[in-house]
Amino acid sequence: MRITPEMSQFLAGMEYPATKDDLLREALRDGLSPSDIALIEDLPEQNYNAGWHIRYHLGTRALADAFTSVEPALA
């Protein structure tokens, strides 16, 4: 998962606090890409107080996905 420049700009311009629904509505209105919208759709249902809060959730999810997708080494 990589935060695109468009997503970064979107998060910087968003008014906070914002709910997941607020983020989705504004992302669709701003014409974010389907992959960026999918990232927002995967966020937990809660209020977000700043862009870093959303980046934190996206980053922890990417890290968890990276560890679960690694196949164990053969002995």
Backbone as CSV, one residue per row, in Angstrom:
resi,resn,N_x,N_y,N_z,CA_x,CA_y,CA_z,C_x,C_y,C_z
1,MET,0.842,-1.171,0.000,0.000,0.000,0.000,0.884,1.229,0.000
2,ARG,0.622,2.084,-0.931,1.341,3.341,-1.030,0.316,4.449,-1.093
3,ILE,0.514,5.470,-0.275,-0.402,6.607,-0.321,-0.016,7.449,-1.535
4,THR,-0.946,7.595,-2.440,-0.700,8.348,-3.666,-0.622,9.844,-3.359
5,PRO,-0.003,10.610,-4.240,0.005,12.067,-4.046,-1.414,12.647,-3.990
6,GLU,-2.319,12.069,-4.776,-3.712,12.545,-4.765,-4.360,12.284,-3.408
7,MET,-4.106,11.098,-2.830,-4.655,10.775,-1.510,-4.048,11.696,-0.457
8,SER,-2.763,11.928,-0.550,-2.095,12.809,0.404,-2.674,14.225,0.337
9,GLN,-2.880,14.715,-0.866,-3.466,16.039,-1.048,-4.903,16.061,-0.525
10,PHE,-5.642,15.010,-0.776,-7.016,14.903,-0.291,-7.053,14.959,1.235
11,LEU,-6.193,14.183,1.886,-6.174,14.146,3.348,-5.771,15.502,3.932
12,ALA,-4.849,16.188,3.265,-4.417,17.500,3.740,-5.526,18.542,3.618
13,GLY,-6.381,18.405,2.608,-7.443,19.376,2.381,-8.751,19.058,3.080
14,MET,-8.831,17.907,3.703,-10.063,17.471,4.364,-10.273,18.244,5.660
15,GLU,-11.544,18.512,5.989,-11.881,19.144,7.266,-12.086,18.057,8.308
16,TYR,-11.465,18.237,9.461,-11.549,17.265,10.546,-12.199,17.912,11.755
17,PRO,-12.856,17.129,12.607,-12.988,15.676,12.552,-13.892,15.254,11.399
18,ALA,-13.665,14.032,10.932,-14.433,13.479,9.820,-14.702,12.005,10.085
19,THR,-15.881,11.574,9.705,-16.220,10.154,9.798,-15.776,9.456,8.520
20,LYS,-15.828,8.155,8.542,-15.515,7.385,7.341,-16.468,7.777,6.212
21,ASP,-17.750,7.956,6.536,-18.725,8.366,5.527,-18.386,9.739,4.938
22,ASP,-17.939,10.669,5.793,-17.515,11.984,5.301,-16.363,11.839,4.314
23,LEU,-15.398,11.004,4.680,-14.237,10.792,3.815,-14.647,10.207,2.474
24,LEU,-15.522,9.200,2.506,-15.973,8.575,1.253,-16.736,9.559,0.376
25,ARG,-17.629,10.315,0.984,-18.421,11.288,0.224,-17.501,12.303,-0.459
26,GLU,-16.541,12.838,0.285,-15.641,13.838,-0.274,-14.675,13.229,-1.299
27,ALA,-14.250,12.002,-1.070,-13.359,11.334,-2.022,-14.060,11.126,-3.363
28,LEU,-15.308,10.717,-3.312,-16.081,10.543,-4.548,-16.302,11.884,-5.233
29,ARG,-16.609,12.898,-4.455,-16.839,14.234,-5.015,-15.567,14.789,-5.664
30,ASP,-14.411,14.516,-5.027,-13.139,15.010,-5.546,-12.576,14.154,-6.677
31,GLY,-13.191,13.007,-6.951,-12.751,12.164,-8.057,-11.502,11.351,-7.766
32,LEU,-11.321,10.924,-6.507,-10.183,10.066,-6.194,-10.288,8.760,-6.966
33,SER,-9.161,8.138,-7.194,-9.122,6.895,-7.967,-9.840,5.777,-7.207
34,PRO,-10.292,4.761,-7.934,-10.947,3.626,-7.276,-10.059,2.953,-6.221
35,SER,-8.747,2.908,-6.453,-7.864,2.280,-5.463,-7.772,3.124,-4.187
36,ASP,-7.774,4.454,-4.326,-7.770,5.320,-3.145,-9.094,5.218,-2.394
37,ILE,-10.180,5.145,-3.119,-11.491,5.001,-2.480,-11.577,3.664,-1.757
38,ALA,-11.004,2.621,-2.336,-10.999,1.305,-1.679,-10.238,1.359,-0.356
39,LEU,-9.157,2.128,-0.305,-8.421,2.283,0.949,-9.300,2.921,2.017
40,ILE,-10.052,3.932,1.629,-10.949,4.599,2.576,-12.057,3.650,3.011
41,GLU,-12.588,2.874,2.085,-13.654,1.927,2.418,-13.195,0.892,3.440
42,ASP,-11.901,0.575,3.457,-11.372,-0.416,4.384,-11.062,0.147,5.765
43,LEU,-11.184,1.463,5.936,-10.919,2.065,7.243,-11.986,1.641,8.258
44,PRO,-11.621,1.589,9.542,-12.628,1.318,10.573,-13.644,2.465,10.657
45,GLU,-14.861,2.111,11.077,-15.915,3.108,11.278,-15.610,3.872,12.562
46,GLN,-15.165,5.115,12.410,-14.889,5.954,13.571,-14.680,7.379,13.112
47,ASN,-14.494,8.283,14.053,-14.146,9.662,13.728,-12.635,9.761,13.597
48,TYR,-12.193,10.529,12.617,-10.781,10.769,12.397,-10.508,12.244,12.659
49,ASN,-9.491,12.512,13.479,-9.211,13.876,13.906,-8.195,14.612,13.045
50,ALA,-7.467,13.877,12.213,-6.453,14.494,11.358,-6.014,13.500,10.288
51,GLY,-5.341,14.018,9.272,-4.844,13.160,8.206,-3.872,12.107,8.704
52,TRP,-3.052,12.447,9.704,-2.092,11.466,10.233,-2.816,10.277,10.844
53,HIS,-4.008,10.509,11.396,-4.797,9.436,11.996,-5.178,8.406,10.930
54,ILE,-5.527,8.879,9.763,-5.883,7.992,8.649,-4.633,7.302,8.112
55,ARG,-3.546,8.049,7.959,-2.286,7.452,7.507,-1.824,6.353,8.467
56,TYR,-2.019,6.576,9.765,-1.664,5.572,10.773,-2.421,4.265,10.516
57,HIS,-3.732,4.369,10.315,-4.540,3.165,10.063,-4.143,2.482,8.759
58,LEU,-3.893,3.265,7.728,-3.479,2.678,6.444,-2.121,2.009,6.570
59,GLY,-1.206,2.635,7.295,0.130,2.078,7.471,0.135,0.805,8.298
60,THR,-0.643,0.779,9.380,-0.686,-0.434,10.207,-1.336,-1.572,9.453
61,ARG,-2.340,-1.271,8.642,-2.961,-2.323,7.833,-1.977,-2.859,6.805
62,ALA,-1.223,-1.979,6.160,-0.234,-2.415,5.167,0.838,-3.270,5.818
63,LEU,1.260,-2.899,7.011,2.265,-3.675,7.725,1.730,-5.052,8.096
64,ALA,0.505,-5.100,8.589,-0.108,-6.388,8.935,-0.259,-7.262,7.698
65,ASP,-0.674,-6.666,6.598,-0.811,-7.424,5.350,0.530,-7.956,4.872
66,ALA,1.586,-7.180,5.053,2.913,-7.602,4.620,3.373,-8.817,5.416
67,PHE,3.072,-8.847,6.694,3.504,-9.972,7.517,2.646,-11.215,7.290
68,THR,1.376,-11.040,6.980,0.519,-12.204,6.768,0.694,-12.804,5.384
69,SER,1.228,-12.013,4.446,1.380,-12.534,3.088,2.742,-13.183,2.851
70,VAL,3.629,-13.119,3.834,4.954,-13.721,3.689,4.863,-15.221,3.937
71,GLU,5.375,-15.983,2.996,5.359,-17.444,3.163,6.545,-17.856,4.013
72,PRO,6.353,-18.813,4.903,7.468,-19.261,5.747,8.558,-19.913,4.899
73,ALA,9.790,-19.731,5.328,10.923,-20.317,4.611,10.953,-21.807,4.853
74,LEU,11.339,-22.542,3.822,11.458,-23.999,3.947,12.769,-24.334,4.649
75,ALA,12.718,-25.322,5.524,13.921,-25.710,6.283,14.786,-26.620,5.469
